[in-house]
Structures are given as structure tokens and as C-alpha cells.
Amino acid sequence: MSTRPTEALDHGAAPWLFAAALATTLPHVEHQPPWLSALATLLFAWSGWLWWRNGRLPGRWVLAALVAVACGGVMVEFRTLFGRDAGVAMLVVFMAMKLLELRSRRDAVVVVTLGYFLLLTHYFYSQSIPTGLWLLGAMTLLTAALVRLHGGAASTPAATLRYAGLLTLQAVPFMLVLYLLFPRVSGPLWGLPQDAHSGRSGLSDLMAPGNIANLALSGEIAFRVRFTATVPPRDRLYWRGPVLEAYDGKTWRQQTSRPRPPQIEALSPTLAYETTLEPHQQRWLLALDAPGTLPADLALESTLTATSRVPIVQRQRFSLTAALDYRFNPDEERPVLSRNLLLPPAANPRTRALAESWRQEESSPERLVQKALTLFSGAGFTYTLQPPLLGEHPVDDFLFVTQRGFCEHYASAFVVLMRAAGVPARVVTGYQGGEANPVDGFVVVRQSDAHAWAEVWLAGRGWTRVDPTAAVSPSRVESGIAAAMPAGEPLPALIQLRSDWLRTLHFRWEAINNAWNQYVLGYNPQRQRELLTRLGLPDADWRKLAAALAIACGGLLLAVTAWALYQRPRRDPAARLWQKALRRLARSQVNSPPWETPLALARRLEDEHPALAPAVRELAEAYLQARYGGIPDDLTRLRAALARLP
């Protein structure tokens, strides 16, 4: 049967192409604008209706008009025809349009090829386990469509899918070899510089009322931590982010200053841990207070914030240490202390007046700190994710009017009180706590664990952590945000699970995802070098990797070839002898095609080669008797007849 691509397309092959096109484009509905998904759905439905009715496909002018409309819509939506999102949108529309010109096998092959290419685009948006499983199924379906196009019309759909699945399984060893040995690249593989990392949430370098409360509504994972020893108590887990020192009366911001190495004195044994940080497009690492030993490519700012030289734009793993009890900068520079006493002169007058009255009563900074904490722990203050709006003087409104707020309200009010009372203070943002997963032992820190606390500078002790939230809601620090919130607060569903079996199921799923992230997506250049070192290639460059790939793939090809030869059905002994006879006749210049039956060959040779005809007839009869007669001794007769053949 001819397999030229210009042949007319078999009517029964079209459903395979429709199914493959739908499988490769359907997940993009989540990322595409609604109008584009509606257009693609309309084109899919139109092409299916034409196939069902054996209708006439639209002409080239109609398709050209559709292309112009789609390109114009993409241009209006994305302001460009290039880049990740616009490019994927164009591919989805072109896939739907291609189904409207399925006239020949060539068109069908284009659909399958475009489908294979579309599979790659899904990794722009997700590299999760469900995405990988979906794409594996879609690839098998595309392969089945290709099998159906090239001679699979007589097979059942189940047989076609089974054959495509077998081809996919045969490709798995090659995939693993390429994955392990192909040179890894640093940076995001599935992204473009202009838009590859948009839309990620996380801490900001400024804080205003409501910022962290909005972040706490997200159940997304910020980072995972694995301790080499016992996990510390939850109330000791303060993950330090940006330190905010500049205040304009409403918003806290980071203060740029001359870098100075911090002075840290560890007062307890250090803890070693490994953190896997999700991309958040910032430079801070969210290290456990107080950071100790850092890798060479990281730095520790004068505010004790661990930072990277470049923004974290992909999931990264760091090995760190920390001392939970420490003394930090007891000999702080005067400009730093002065900076952390500044307040806007006209902002929050009632708060300033209260702090001044405290200052006249007490001169000890420790007692002033205790007065503020006593204020928050008194009746009236409520810890909530739904605080009322604040006016021109937000701290005054919070302390004396609403008395309802989240951690940023308490941290901001506390620092303003301390500065007004003459105690250097600043706001620290980060995360507090974390949930230990009993399945894999990792501590999971979510965006809902985002937190803000304060630091005050005390003579002889340096910068000392003070968490005002612990005064008004101790359960927030000891048990997490879910235990601290009143009933009815809009918390993420993940942290409100109460059923034991649901929590166990959730822990197992997160452990599976973590293993996927650690060992599959986390297979970076460093891990590849470690693997190659164990394989005896400690200093492998691209030449050695190319040689290793060639050897591994060559060995796999030999193994697959040997397996295929072993699986090949063995030829019947009588058939082997008959083929040997045909080859002998061919050497005697006798036309003996393999498709001609034995008796037909014998009859034809009676006219063309009378001298050979008796021997060939005897050979044919002996072959038929040996092949179909079921008498074992007939094989001897066949050999004798073959021996008499000239």
C-alpha cells in the first residue's frame, strides 16, 4: 500500500486527529483569554461538523480571513505577536484552523507534528506531576494517530493505542539517558526573559496595612526545609526576609545603606538544614534567624538578611546553618541607630503622645518594650485578617479606634511606639512557623505563614526580636495562623483541614510533589556533576558527555534490536527449505517470485522450463505435504527433492 502524504485522507482517521488536537490544546484554556478559547472551540466544532456531514471544507480565502482575525485579536490582547503567551495563543488557533483543511495525508501529518510541538508549550506554565501525566497520554494519542495514518486502518482502536503505547515505552530508556547525561543549563528552561517569571507571589520590599494579610490568604508553598537533626519548636522558627527601616507615616520600606558585615555571636549550638526555595523574583533567601554559614555565592546584609547575588527566578536548594539564640550587632553604628529613631513629624500624634508619657515614667528600654506588649495583650485588641480601613493616621486609628489588625498592624504600631519613646526599632518581615510533613520529614512553609515582627536595639544585647503578635495572639506563633483566627475568617482551605484521613492524603500528595521537585525538576548542573562523579567522570566536559551519550544510546539501540530479533516469529522449517529452493532457482535464471504459490510456479515452468518442471513439481508437492500434511517424515522427502534440484 502506498503511503505518499499527498494521498486523500481516510475518513476514519479524522477522529484520531480531532482527539489528538484536543488533548494538546485543552490545558491551555486555563491560560488563554476567554475569547480565544471560544474561537478555538468554535473552530473545533465546525471542523467536527463538516467531518460528520461529509461537508465541503472552507476555501483558502475563508481560512485567510480567519487567520487575519485571529492574528488581530492576539495583537490586541497581548500587544505583540511574539513572546510566550502570544506565541502559544497563535499555535492553539493554528491547530484549530488546520483541522479545517484536512484534505490529504500531508495535512494530517502537519496536525500531528504541530501537536508534538504544542506539548512542549505546556511546560511554560506548569511542570507538575499531573501536567507530565497528561502530556504523556497526549503524546501516546498523537503517536496512535500517526500509526492510524500509516496503515492502521485495519486495526481496532484498542490495538492502535496498544501499539502506540509500546512505541512510547521503547522511547523511555532513551529519554532517561538524555535526561541524565545531556548537559544541564542554569536558569529556567521553559521560559522567556520578558515574561517567563510573571505572576509569582511572595513578600514585597515594602509593607503597608493589608499587604501581609492579603498574602496570608494564599495556601501556596513558599519554601520547604529539611533539618539534619530534630525540628525546632514552631515558635522558634522565624524565617527572616527584608528588614524595613524607612517610614513615611503609612508605608514601611527598606533603607539603602553602606554594606557592613553583621556581628553575630551564637549563644546556642548551630542547626544545619537544607531549604528548597520557590521562585519569588527577589534576592532574599528567607533564612532561619540567625543565619550562620552561607554558601560562597550568598551574602549576609548588615540587617542579617541572607541574599543572593541575583533574583530567585527558579526553584533553588541551599544548605544553611542557623543559631536560634544569638547576639546581633551589640556595637551598632550611630547612624544606624539614628535612622531607626526617625518618624514623620506630623504623623500619628496620639501614638507619639502616648509614647512620650511612657518615656517620662520609664527610662529603661526593656520596661518601655514591656509597656507596649502589655498594651497589646489587654482587652480590646483582636487579631484578624479582616481589619477595617484606616485613615490618615493609621497607627492612631489602629491603637485608639479599631484595635483590630493583622501582624503588620501590630508590628508597625509597636515600632512607632518604640521610636517615639526613644528606643531604636525597625520592622522585620518574613515567615513564621511551618508545618512538618510526617511522610517525608520536610517542614512546609506557605504564603499563609507570612509574618511581620519587630526588632529593638538594647544596649549590651544588640538587636533583639520582639513579636507583638505573640502578645495579642500567642497561638499564632505557637500553633499557626489557623489556630489564631476566629471562626469565619477567610483562610486557605489547605490549612483548615480537620479530617485525619484528608490530612494524611494531603501530606502524602505533598510528599510526592516534593520528591518530584527535588529529584526530577531539581536535577540541576550541580546534581548532574555529582552523578557523573559517581560514574567515574568527575571533570566531564561536553566532549565526554557526548561520548557517554553515544555509548549509552548505542547500547540501548543494540538491546532494542536484539529484543526485536528475539521477538520475530520463527520461520517454519519447511518454509525455510522452500525459500532456499527459490534462491537456487533464481541463480539458475528462473523467475521465481516469492508471492507465487508452489503449484502455480510448477505449472508455469512446464511451459517455460520443461527440463526443470518435474523436479519443481516434486519439490512443490513435497513442500505442501510437509507444511500442511502434518506428517513428520515429509520433511525428509522435501530435503531429498531439494537435493535433486539442479
C-alpha positions as CSV (number, residue, x, y, z in Angstrom):
1,M,0.0,0.0,0.0
2,S,1.4,3.4,-0.9
3,T,2.0,5.9,1.9
4,R,2.6,9.1,-0.1
5,P,1.5,12.1,2.0
6,T,-0.4,13.6,-0.9
7,E,-3.0,10.8,-0.8
8,A,-6.5,11.7,0.2
9,L,-7.1,11.4,3.9
10,D,-9.0,8.3,5.1
11,H,-12.3,9.4,6.5
12,G,-11.9,7.2,9.6
13,A,-8.5,8.8,10.5
14,A,-10.0,12.2,11.2
15,P,-11.4,11.4,14.7
16,W,-7.9,10.4,15.8
17,L,-6.6,13.8,14.7
18,F,-9.5,15.6,16.4
19,A,-8.8,13.8,19.7
20,A,-5.0,14.4,19.5
21,A,-5.6,18.1,18.7
22,L,-8.0,18.5,21.6
23,A,-5.6,16.7,24.0
24,T,-2.7,19.0,23.1
25,T,-4.7,22.3,23.3
26,L,-7.2,21.7,26.1
27,P,-4.9,22.5,29.1
28,H,-4.2,25.9,27.6
29,V,-7.8,27.0,28.3
30,E,-6.6,27.9,31.8
31,H,-4.0,30.4,30.5
32,Q,-5.7,31.8,27.3
33,P,-8.2,34.7,27.3
34,P,-11.8,33.6,27.1
35,W,-12.4,34.9,23.6
36,L,-9.5,32.9,22.2
37,S,-10.7,29.7,23.9
38,A,-14.2,30.4,22.5
39,L,-12.8,30.9,19.0
40,A,-10.8,27.6,19.2
41,T,-13.9,25.8,20.5
42,L,-15.9,27.1,17.6
43,L,-13.3,26.0,15.0
44,F,-13.1,22.6,16.6
45,A,-16.9,22.2,16.5
46,W,-17.1,23.5,12.9
47,S,-14.4,21.0,11.7
48,G,-16.1,18.1,13.5
49,W,-19.5,19.0,12.0
50,L,-18.0,19.1,8.5
51,W,-16.5,15.7,9.0
52,W,-19.7,14.2,10.3
53,R,-21.7,15.6,7.4
54,N,-19.0,14.9,4.8
55,G,-19.3,18.6,4.1
56,R,-17.1,20.7,1.9
57,L,-14.1,22.3,3.7
58,P,-13.9,26.1,3.6
59,G,-11.8,27.7,0.9
60,R,-8.5,29.4,1.2
61,W,-10.0,32.9,1.3
62,V,-12.1,31.9,4.3
63,L,-9.1,30.5,6.1
64,A,-7.0,33.6,5.3
65,A,-9.8,35.7,6.8
66,L,-9.8,33.6,9.9
67,V,-6.0,33.9,10.2
68,A,-6.2,37.6,9.9
69,V,-8.9,37.9,12.6
70,A,-7.0,35.6,15.0
71,C,-3.7,37.5,14.5
72,G,-5.5,40.8,15.0
73,G,-7.1,39.5,18.2
74,V,-3.8,38.2,19.5
75,M,-2.2,41.5,18.7
76,V,-4.9,43.5,20.6
77,E,-4.8,41.1,23.5
78,F,-1.0,40.8,24.0
79,R,0.3,43.9,22.2
80,T,2.6,41.6,20.2
81,L,2.7,38.5,18.1
82,F,5.9,37.3,19.7
83,G,6.8,36.1,23.2
84,R,5.5,33.2,25.3
85,D,1.8,33.9,25.7
86,A,1.2,35.4,22.3
87,G,3.1,32.6,20.6
88,V,1.2,29.9,22.4
89,A,-2.1,31.6,21.6
90,M,-1.1,31.6,17.9
91,L,-0.2,27.9,18.0
92,V,-3.6,27.0,19.6
93,V,-5.5,28.9,17.0
94,F,-3.5,27.5,14.1
95,M,-4.1,23.9,15.4
96,A,-7.8,24.5,15.4
97,M,-7.7,26.1,11.9
98,K,-5.6,23.3,10.5
99,L,-8.4,20.9,11.2
100,L,-10.5,22.9,8.6
101,E,-8.2,21.9,5.7
102,L,-7.8,18.2,6.3
103,R,-7.8,17.1,2.7
104,S,-4.7,14.9,2.4
105,R,-2.4,12.8,4.5
106,R,0.1,15.6,4.3
107,D,-2.3,17.9,6.2
108,A,-2.8,15.2,8.8
109,V,0.9,14.8,9.3
110,V,1.2,18.6,9.9
111,V,-1.5,18.3,12.6
112,V,0.4,15.6,14.3
113,T,3.7,17.5,14.1
114,L,2.1,20.6,15.4
115,G,0.6,18.6,18.3
116,Y,4.1,17.3,19.3
117,F,5.4,20.8,19.3
118,L,2.4,22.1,21.3
119,L,3.2,19.5,24.0
120,L,6.4,21.5,24.9
121,T,4.5,24.7,25.4
122,H,2.6,23.4,28.4
123,Y,5.8,23.4,30.4
124,F,5.8,27.2,30.1
125,Y,3.1,27.2,32.7
126,S,3.4,24.1,34.8
127,Q,5.9,21.3,35.4
128,S,3.8,19.4,37.9
129,I,3.1,15.7,38.0
130,P,-0.5,16.0,36.6
131,T,0.9,18.0,33.7
132,G,3.5,15.4,33.0
133,L,1.0,12.6,33.1
134,W,-1.4,14.5,30.8
135,L,1.3,15.2,28.3
136,L,2.4,11.6,28.3
137,G,-1.1,10.5,27.5
138,A,-1.4,13.2,24.8
139,M,1.9,12.0,23.3
140,T,0.7,8.4,23.1
141,L,-2.5,9.6,21.5
142,L,-0.5,11.6,18.9
143,T,1.6,8.6,18.2
144,A,-1.6,6.5,17.8
145,A,-2.9,9.0,15.3
146,L,0.3,8.7,13.3
147,V,0.1,4.9,13.4
148,R,-3.5,5.1,12.2
149,L,-2.5,7.3,9.3
150,H,0.2,4.9,8.0
151,G,-1.5,1.6,7.6
152,G,-3.5,1.2,10.8
153,A,-7.0,1.3,9.2
154,A,-7.5,-2.5,9.6
155,S,-6.6,-2.4,13.3
156,T,-9.0,-1.8,16.1
157,P,-8.7,1.4,18.2
158,A,-7.5,-0.7,21.1
159,A,-4.8,-2.3,19.0
160,T,-3.7,1.0,17.7
161,L,-3.4,2.5,21.1
162,R,-1.6,-0.5,22.4
163,Y,0.9,-0.3,19.6
164,A,1.4,3.4,20.3
165,G,1.9,2.7,23.9
166,L,4.5,0.1,23.1
167,L,6.4,2.7,21.0
168,T,6.3,5.2,23.9
169,L,7.6,2.6,26.3
170,Q,10.5,1.8,23.9
171,A,11.4,5.5,24.0
172,V,11.5,5.7,27.8
173,P,15.1,4.3,28.2
174,F,16.4,6.9,25.6
175,M,14.5,9.6,27.5
176,L,16.2,8.7,30.8
177,V,19.7,8.6,29.2
178,L,19.2,12.0,27.6
179,Y,17.7,13.4,30.9
180,L,20.6,12.2,32.9
181,L,23.6,12.9,30.6
182,F,22.5,15.8,28.4
183,P,24.3,18.9,29.6
184,R,22.1,20.8,32.1
185,V,21.8,24.5,31.8
186,S,21.4,27.0,34.6
187,G,18.3,29.2,34.6
188,P,14.7,28.5,33.6
189,L,14.4,26.0,30.7
190,W,10.8,26.7,29.8
191,G,10.6,30.5,29.8
192,L,11.4,33.7,28.0
193,P,13.2,36.6,29.6
194,Q,10.4,39.1,29.2
195,D,7.6,37.1,30.7
196,A,8.8,33.8,32.0
197,H,8.5,34.6,35.7
198,S,5.5,36.9,35.9
199,G,2.6,36.3,38.3
200,R,4.6,34.8,41.2
201,S,3.5,35.9,44.7
202,G,5.6,36.5,47.8
203,L,6.9,39.1,50.2
204,S,7.5,42.6,49.0
205,D,10.2,45.1,49.9
206,L,7.6,47.4,51.5
207,M,4.8,47.0,54.0
208,A,1.5,48.8,54.4
209,P,-1.6,47.8,56.3
210,G,-3.2,44.9,54.5
211,N,-0.1,43.7,52.5
212,I,0.7,40.6,54.5
213,A,-2.9,39.9,55.4
214,N,-3.6,39.5,51.6
215,L,-0.6,37.3,51.3
216,A,-1.8,35.1,54.2
217,L,-4.9,34.2,52.1
218,S,-2.7,32.1,49.8
219,G,-2.0,28.4,50.5
220,E,0.9,28.3,48.0
221,I,4.2,26.9,49.3
222,A,6.9,29.5,49.8
223,F,9.7,27.0,50.6
224,R,10.4,23.6,52.1
225,V,13.0,22.9,54.8
226,R,14.7,19.6,55.9
227,F,16.6,19.7,59.2
228,T,19.5,17.3,59.7
229,A,18.5,16.9,63.3
230,T,15.3,17.4,65.3
231,V,12.9,20.0,64.1
232,P,12.9,23.0,66.4
233,P,9.6,24.1,68.1
234,R,7.3,26.1,65.9
235,D,7.6,29.2,68.0
236,R,11.3,29.3,67.3
237,L,11.0,29.2,63.6
238,Y,11.4,32.8,62.3
239,W,12.4,32.9,58.7
240,R,14.0,36.4,58.0
241,G,13.2,38.4,54.9
242,P,13.6,42.1,54.2
243,V,14.1,44.5,57.1
244,L,12.2,47.7,56.8
245,E,13.6,50.9,58.4
246,A,12.2,53.9,56.4
247,Y,8.7,55.0,57.4
248,D,6.6,57.8,55.8
249,G,3.6,57.6,58.2
250,K,1.8,54.8,56.2
251,T,4.3,52.6,54.5
252,W,7.5,50.9,55.6
253,R,10.3,50.4,53.1
254,Q,13.9,49.1,53.0
255,Q,16.6,51.6,53.7
256,T,19.6,51.6,51.4
257,S,22.8,52.0,53.4
258,R,26.5,51.2,53.3
259,P,27.0,47.5,53.5
260,R,28.6,46.3,56.7
261,P,29.2,42.7,57.8
262,P,26.9,41.9,60.8
263,Q,28.4,41.0,64.2
264,I,26.8,37.7,65.3
265,E,27.6,35.9,68.5
266,A,26.0,32.4,68.6
267,L,24.6,31.6,72.1
268,S,23.4,28.1,71.2
269,P,24.6,25.3,69.0
270,T,24.0,25.8,65.3
271,L,21.4,23.9,63.4
272,A,22.1,22.6,59.9
273,Y,19.3,22.5,57.4
274,E,18.5,22.5,53.6
275,T,15.9,24.8,52.2
276,T,14.2,24.5,48.8
277,L,13.0,27.9,47.9
278,E,10.3,28.5,45.4
279,P,10.9,31.4,42.8
280,H,9.8,34.7,44.2
281,Q,11.7,37.1,41.9
282,Q,13.6,38.7,44.9
283,R,17.1,38.3,46.2
284,W,16.4,37.4,49.8
285,L,16.6,33.8,50.9
286,L,14.3,33.7,54.0
287,A,16.9,32.1,56.2
288,L,16.3,30.9,59.7
289,D,17.2,33.5,62.3
290,A,20.1,33.9,62.8
291,P,21.9,32.7,59.7
292,G,25.3,31.2,60.2
293,T,27.5,29.6,57.4
294,L,26.4,30.5,53.9
295,P,27.4,29.2,50.5
296,A,30.0,31.2,48.7
297,D,27.6,32.8,46.2
298,L,25.4,34.2,49.0
299,A,25.8,37.2,51.2
300,L,24.6,38.4,54.6
301,E,23.5,42.0,54.8
302,S,24.1,44.3,57.8
303,T,20.4,43.8,58.7
304,L,21.0,40.0,59.0
305,T,19.1,39.2,55.8
306,A,20.7,36.5,53.7
307,T,20.6,37.4,50.0
308,S,21.6,36.0,46.6
309,R,23.5,38.0,44.0
310,V,20.7,37.5,41.5
311,P,16.9,37.3,42.0
312,I,15.5,33.8,42.7
313,V,13.7,33.1,39.4
314,Q,13.7,29.3,39.6
315,R,13.4,26.7,42.4
316,Q,16.7,26.5,44.2
317,R,18.2,24.5,47.0
318,F,20.5,25.9,49.7
319,S,22.4,24.3,52.5
320,L,22.5,26.7,55.5
321,T,23.1,26.8,59.3
322,A,21.5,28.9,62.0
323,A,21.7,29.7,65.7
324,L,18.4,30.2,67.4
325,D,19.9,32.1,70.3
326,Y,22.3,34.8,69.3
327,R,23.5,38.3,70.0
328,F,23.4,40.6,66.9
329,N,25.4,43.9,66.5
330,P,25.7,45.0,70.2
331,D,28.1,47.8,69.0
332,E,25.8,49.2,66.3
333,E,26.9,52.3,64.4
334,R,25.4,55.6,65.5
335,P,23.9,56.5,62.0
336,V,22.0,53.2,62.0
337,L,20.6,53.8,65.5
338,S,19.6,57.4,64.5
339,R,18.0,56.2,61.3
340,N,15.8,53.8,63.4
341,L,14.5,56.6,65.6
342,L,13.1,58.7,62.7
343,L,9.4,59.3,62.5
344,P,7.4,61.7,60.2
345,P,6.8,64.8,62.4
346,A,3.1,65.2,61.8
347,A,2.0,61.6,61.6
348,N,0.2,59.7,64.3
349,P,0.2,62.4,67.1
350,R,-1.8,60.4,69.6
351,T,0.6,57.5,69.4
352,R,3.6,59.8,69.8
353,A,1.9,61.5,72.8
354,L,1.3,58.1,74.5
355,A,5.0,57.0,74.0
356,E,6.2,60.4,75.3
357,S,4.2,59.8,78.5
358,W,5.7,56.4,78.9
359,R,9.2,57.8,78.4
360,Q,8.6,60.3,81.2
361,E,7.6,57.5,83.5
362,E,10.3,54.9,82.5
363,S,13.9,55.3,81.2
364,S,14.6,51.6,80.8
365,P,14.2,50.4,77.2
366,E,13.3,47.0,78.5
367,R,10.4,48.4,80.5
368,L,9.2,50.5,77.6
369,V,9.1,47.4,75.5
370,Q,7.1,45.6,78.2
371,K,4.6,48.6,78.4
372,A,3.8,48.2,74.7
373,L,3.4,44.5,74.9
374,T,1.1,44.9,77.9
375,L,-1.0,47.4,75.9
376,F,-1.5,44.8,73.1
377,S,-2.3,42.0,75.5
378,G,-5.0,44.0,77.2
379,A,-8.7,43.7,76.4
380,G,-9.9,45.2,73.2
381,F,-7.3,44.2,70.6
382,T,-8.3,41.5,68.1
383,Y,-6.1,39.5,65.7
384,T,-7.9,39.3,62.4
385,L,-7.4,39.0,58.6
386,Q,-10.3,41.4,58.0
387,P,-9.3,44.7,59.7
388,P,-11.2,47.9,59.0
389,L,-9.8,50.6,56.8
390,L,-7.5,53.1,58.5
391,G,-7.4,56.9,57.9
392,E,-4.7,59.5,57.5
393,H,-3.0,58.5,60.8
394,P,-3.2,54.7,60.5
395,V,-1.4,53.8,63.8
396,D,-3.6,56.2,65.8
397,D,-6.7,54.7,64.2
398,F,-5.5,51.2,65.0
399,L,-4.5,51.8,68.6
400,F,-7.3,54.0,69.7
401,V,-10.2,53.3,67.4
402,T,-10.4,50.0,65.6
403,Q,-8.0,47.8,67.6
404,R,-8.4,45.1,65.0
405,G,-5.5,44.1,62.8
406,F,-3.1,41.5,61.4
407,C,0.6,41.1,62.2
408,E,1.7,44.1,60.1
409,H,-0.6,46.4,62.2
410,Y,0.9,45.2,65.5
411,A,4.5,45.3,64.2
412,S,4.1,48.8,62.7
413,A,2.4,50.2,65.8
414,F,4.9,48.7,68.1
415,V,7.9,50.1,66.2
416,V,6.3,53.6,66.0
417,L,5.7,53.5,69.8
418,M,9.3,52.4,70.4
419,R,10.8,55.1,68.2
420,A,8.6,57.8,69.8
421,A,9.8,56.6,73.2
422,G,13.4,56.9,72.1
423,V,14.2,53.2,71.5
424,P,15.7,52.3,68.1
425,A,13.4,49.9,66.4
426,R,12.5,48.5,63.0
427,V,10.1,46.1,61.2
428,V,11.2,42.7,60.0
429,T,9.2,40.7,57.5
430,G,9.4,37.1,56.6
431,Y,7.6,33.9,57.6
432,Q,7.0,32.3,61.0
433,G,6.4,28.7,61.8
434,G,5.8,25.9,59.2
435,E,4.1,22.5,59.1
436,A,6.1,19.3,59.4
437,N,5.1,16.7,56.9
438,P,5.3,13.3,58.7
439,V,5.6,11.4,55.4
440,D,9.0,12.9,54.2
441,G,10.1,14.9,57.2
442,F,10.1,18.3,55.4
443,V,8.8,21.4,57.1
444,V,6.5,23.2,54.6
445,V,6.2,27.0,54.9
446,R,3.3,28.5,53.0
447,Q,2.5,32.1,52.0
448,S,-0.2,31.9,54.7
449,D,2.8,31.8,57.2
450,A,3.9,35.3,56.1
451,H,4.6,37.4,59.2
452,A,5.9,40.7,60.4
453,W,7.7,41.3,63.7
454,A,9.9,44.0,65.3
455,E,13.5,44.4,66.4
456,V,14.6,46.8,69.1
457,W,18.2,47.7,69.9
458,L,19.1,47.3,73.5
459,A,22.5,48.3,75.0
460,G,24.7,45.3,75.6
461,R,22.3,42.9,73.8
462,G,22.1,44.5,70.3
463,W,19.1,44.0,68.1
464,T,16.5,41.9,69.9
465,R,13.5,40.3,68.4
466,V,10.1,41.3,69.8
467,D,6.9,39.8,68.3
468,P,3.9,42.0,69.2
469,T,1.6,39.5,67.6
470,A,2.5,36.9,70.3
471,A,1.2,39.3,72.9
472,V,-2.3,39.6,71.4
473,S,-2.5,36.1,70.0
474,P,0.1,33.6,71.3
475,S,-1.5,30.8,69.4
476,R,-0.4,32.4,66.1
477,V,3.3,31.8,67.0
478,E,2.8,28.5,68.8
479,S,0.2,26.7,66.6
480,G,0.0,28.7,63.4
481,I,-2.5,31.1,61.8
482,A,-5.4,28.6,61.6
483,A,-5.5,28.3,65.4
484,A,-5.2,32.0,65.9
485,M,-8.1,33.2,63.6
486,P,-11.6,33.5,64.8
487,A,-14.3,31.3,63.2
488,G,-15.4,32.6,59.8
489,E,-12.0,34.1,58.8
490,P,-11.2,33.6,55.0
491,L,-8.2,31.2,55.5
492,P,-6.9,28.9,52.7
493,A,-8.7,25.6,52.6
494,L,-5.5,23.6,52.9
495,I,-4.6,24.9,56.4
496,Q,-8.2,24.4,57.7
497,L,-8.3,20.6,57.1
498,R,-9.6,18.9,60.2
499,S,-10.2,15.3,59.0
500,D,-7.3,13.0,59.8
501,W,-7.6,11.0,56.6
502,L,-7.8,14.1,54.4
503,R,-4.7,15.5,56.2
504,T,-2.9,12.2,55.6
505,L,-3.8,12.2,52.0
506,H,-2.7,15.8,51.7
507,F,0.6,15.0,53.3
508,R,1.3,12.1,51.0
509,W,0.4,14.1,47.9
510,E,2.7,17.0,49.0
511,A,5.5,14.5,49.7
512,I,5.1,13.0,46.2
513,N,5.3,16.6,44.8
514,N,8.3,17.4,46.9
515,A,10.1,14.3,45.6
516,W,9.2,15.3,42.1
517,N,10.6,18.8,42.7
518,Q,13.8,17.5,44.5
519,Y,14.8,14.7,42.2
520,V,13.3,15.5,38.8
521,L,12.8,19.2,38.4
522,G,15.7,19.8,40.8
523,Y,18.2,17.9,38.7
524,N,20.4,20.9,38.1
525,P,24.1,21.2,36.9
526,Q,25.4,20.5,40.4
527,R,23.4,17.3,40.8
528,Q,24.5,16.2,37.3
529,R,28.1,16.8,38.2
530,E,27.6,14.7,41.4
531,L,26.1,11.9,39.3
532,L,28.9,12.0,36.8
533,T,31.5,11.9,39.6
534,R,29.9,8.7,40.9
535,L,30.0,7.3,37.3
536,G,33.8,8.0,37.1
537,L,33.6,11.3,35.1
538,P,34.5,13.9,37.7
539,D,35.5,16.6,35.2
540,A,33.2,15.8,32.3
541,D,33.0,18.5,29.6
542,W,30.7,18.5,26.6
543,R,33.0,16.1,24.7
544,K,32.9,13.5,27.5
545,L,29.2,13.9,27.8
546,A,28.7,13.5,24.1
547,A,30.8,10.3,24.2
548,A,28.8,9.0,27.2
549,L,25.5,9.8,25.4
550,A,26.7,8.0,22.2
551,I,27.8,4.9,24.1
552,A,24.6,4.7,26.2
553,C,22.3,5.3,23.2
554,G,24.3,2.9,21.1
555,G,24.0,0.2,23.8
556,L,20.2,0.8,24.1
557,L,19.8,0.5,20.3
558,L,21.7,-2.8,20.3
559,A,19.5,-4.0,23.2
560,V,16.3,-3.0,21.4
561,T,17.5,-4.6,18.1
562,A,18.3,-7.8,19.9
563,W,14.9,-7.8,21.6
564,A,13.2,-7.2,18.3
565,L,15.1,-10.0,16.6
566,Y,14.2,-12.3,19.5
567,Q,10.6,-11.4,19.2
568,R,10.5,-12.0,15.5
569,P,8.4,-15.1,14.7
570,R,10.5,-18.1,13.8
571,R,10.0,-19.3,10.2
572,D,8.7,-22.8,9.7
573,P,11.4,-25.4,8.7
574,A,9.5,-26.3,5.5
575,A,9.2,-22.6,4.6
576,R,13.0,-22.1,5.1
577,L,13.7,-25.1,2.7
578,W,11.2,-23.7,0.1
579,Q,12.9,-20.2,0.2
580,K,16.2,-22.0,-0.2
581,A,14.8,-23.7,-3.3
582,L,13.6,-20.4,-4.7
583,R,17.1,-18.8,-4.3
584,R,18.6,-21.8,-6.1
585,L,16.2,-21.3,-9.0
586,A,16.9,-17.6,-9.1
587,R,20.6,-18.4,-9.5
588,S,19.6,-20.6,-12.5
589,Q,18.0,-17.6,-14.1
590,V,14.5,-18.9,-13.3
591,N,11.9,-16.3,-12.5
592,S,10.5,-17.4,-9.1
593,P,8.8,-14.5,-7.3
594,P,8.1,-15.2,-3.5
595,W,4.5,-14.4,-3.8
596,E,3.7,-17.1,-6.4
597,T,2.2,-20.3,-4.9
598,P,4.2,-23.5,-5.3
599,L,1.8,-25.3,-7.7
600,A,1.4,-22.2,-9.8
601,L,5.1,-22.0,-10.2
602,A,5.3,-25.7,-11.2
603,R,2.6,-25.3,-13.8
604,R,4.3,-22.1,-15.3
605,L,7.7,-23.8,-15.5
606,E,6.2,-26.7,-17.6
607,D,6.0,-24.2,-20.5
608,E,9.0,-22.0,-19.7
609,H,11.5,-24.6,-18.4
610,P,10.3,-28.2,-19.3
611,A,13.5,-29.7,-18.1
612,L,13.1,-28.3,-14.6
613,A,9.3,-28.9,-14.4
614,P,9.3,-32.5,-13.0
615,A,11.8,-31.6,-10.3
616,V,10.0,-28.4,-9.3
617,R,6.6,-30.2,-9.2
618,E,8.1,-32.9,-7.0
619,L,9.5,-30.1,-4.8
620,A,6.2,-28.3,-4.6
621,E,4.2,-31.4,-3.7
622,A,6.8,-32.3,-1.0
623,Y,6.7,-28.8,0.4
624,L,2.9,-28.7,0.6
625,Q,2.8,-32.1,2.2
626,A,5.5,-31.1,4.8
627,R,3.8,-27.7,5.5
628,Y,0.2,-28.7,5.7
629,G,0.1,-32.5,5.7
630,G,1.2,-32.9,9.4
631,I,3.4,-35.9,8.7
632,P,6.9,-35.5,10.3
633,D,8.6,-37.8,7.7
634,D,7.6,-35.5,4.9
635,L,10.4,-33.0,5.8
636,T,12.8,-35.8,4.7
637,R,11.1,-36.0,1.3
638,L,11.3,-32.2,0.9
639,R,15.1,-32.3,1.6
640,A,15.5,-35.1,-0.9
641,A,13.5,-33.2,-3.6
642,L,15.7,-30.1,-2.9
643,A,18.8,-32.1,-3.3
644,R,17.7,-33.3,-6.8
645,L,17.1,-29.7,-7.9
646,P,19.8,-28.5,-10.3
